[in-house]
Amino acid sequence: MQKQVLTILISIVALSTSFAQQEETTKFPMLEIPKINNNEFVIRHTGYSFLYHEEFEQASWVAYELTKEETNKTVERTNKFIQDSKVITGTANDNDYSGSGYDRGHLAPASDMGWSATVMAESFYYSNISPQNPSFNRGIWKKLEEQVRTWAIENNSIFIVTGPVLTKGLTTIGANKVAVPTYFFKVILDDNEPNIKGIGFIIPNTGSSELLNTYTVTIDSVEKLTGIDFFTTLPDTQETLIEKTLCINCWSWKSIKTGNNKKNKSSSSAVQCNGITKVGNRCNNKTLNKSGYCYLHEEQNKNNTDNPLTPIPTKTERKTISEQCLGTTKKGNRCKHLTYNPNGFCYQHGGN
């Protein structure tokens, strides 16, 4: 009964602030904020914004812009998890996670919030936390977070929306019945001219030794799975093109460690690639490689001795859109890997 009353209060607050929010959006469009329904209320902190889903006791999504400057850490992790007073229905707490076997996984990573003591503290609100398998949280998810920080450095700024895939029937933990997601998503937008681009990820909440690009999908695919409409303030034609296109080779795939200013002065200066494209123009990619060549044009570097990254094969016959592998696993299930190989099979099942 109490939660029903609180839910009604949320609706009233949302409706009373909708006109103010619309006016604010018109004056100061926040590109990272997904489309909001009239009965939904976005909560904003200094470093990120989010939409809370009371039924699952966690955020539906968390959104923020990450700039190159913000990747320079000036404060350390607090590791002080606390409830979020802005969520009037209440959030999860320490007891919900205690003994559950799940990590208190960040949606907006603490390492993205190291530029301010305030935003670091905010990143430990339980509204920004979701139950994550330890091998997932400390493995593939951490690798993705590090890769995203590299992209923020290379592109000067990016917009990020991340969250759990929330569906009926999920396992729950604790007295507050915090749902344990089976999958997590992340979508990234680089709106810097001239190479505006976007990319999406859907990753199972379990350990993985696969390459990050194994889990890349179009932003459209994430929208279909989650029901969330991303980057709606973009011009319609631009939004449509970006969200239906998956260009893996438009992004670098070499993450770097970020830290304080003194330690990372040399590694945080991305420069335009010296490489030449097939049509004879200079490559527009940004790179952190000392050679001055991005991963696509490293072979053009006559002084290449360290070969920092083996590029993803770019055969002319490869598909332009990834598709689910046609292979069958040892258990008899269809392989869940995505592939660009023309024969429809991933590398584990005979892709060429």
C-alpha positions, 0 to 999 in steps of 0.5 A: 500500500505504501509503495502504491501511494509513493508511486502516485506521488511520483506521477504527480511530481512528474506531471507537475514538472513535465512542462518545466522539463520540456522548456529546459529540454528546448533551451538546453537539449541533453543529447544523452537523455533517452525519450521520456514518457509523460509519467516518467521522471528523470533524476539528475545528479551532478555527474549523471542522470537516470530513470529509476524502475521501482519494480526492479529496484534499480535504474532502467538506464543511466546517462552522461557525457564523458569528456577527455578532461574528465578521464583524468582522475583527481579523486580516489574511489570512496567505496561507500555505497549509500541509498539515494535520497532523490528516489522517494520510493527508496532504493536497495541497500547493503542488506540486499546484496550481503551474502547474495554472491553478486557484486554491487555493479556500477552502471556509471563507472566510478572510474568515469567519475574521478574528476570530482569528489561530489560525482565520485560519491554520487556514483556509489548511490544504490540507484547507480548499482545493479547486481552483477556476476563477479566474473562479469563485473571484474572482467568483460564489463570492466574491459568495456568501461576502460575501452569507453574511456579510451574513446572519450580521450580519442574523440574528446567527448562521447555520450553514454547510456548504460543499464540492465535489460529488465524483463519479467521473471528475473531472479531477485535478491534481498528483502527489496527484491532487487532484480538480477539482470540476465544482460546489460547494455551500453550505447555510445555516441560520438557527435563530433564532426565530421565522423559522427558515429554510434555503437551498441553492446549487449553482454550477458551477465556472466564471465567471458573471455571473448573480444569486446567487439564480439558483443557489438550491435547496432543501437537499433538492436538495443532499442528493440531489446530494451524498448528505450529510444536513444538520442532522440534530439538528433535530427531524424535522418541523422539519428536513423542512419547512426542507429541502424549502422554498425561500423566496428572499424570506425572505433579503435580497440585498444584501451588505455589505463587512465589516472591522474594528470601527472601519470597520463600526460603522454597517453591522453593526447590523441592525434589525427592518423597519418594514414591514407584511405583507399580513396587517397584522403588522410584518415580522420581517425584519432589515435593514441599510438606513438607511431601516429597511425591508427590501427587501420593504417598501422601497416603504412608506418614504415617504422612499425616495430611493435605492431601494437594491435592486430586490426580486425580483418576487413575483407571486401566481401565481409558483410556490412551488418553483423548477423547471428552465427549459423553454427551449433554449440556442443550442447546443440544450441545455436551459437550466440556470436555475431559475425561479419563473415560471408559464410554466416559462421563465426570464427569458432564455427568455420568463419573465413 
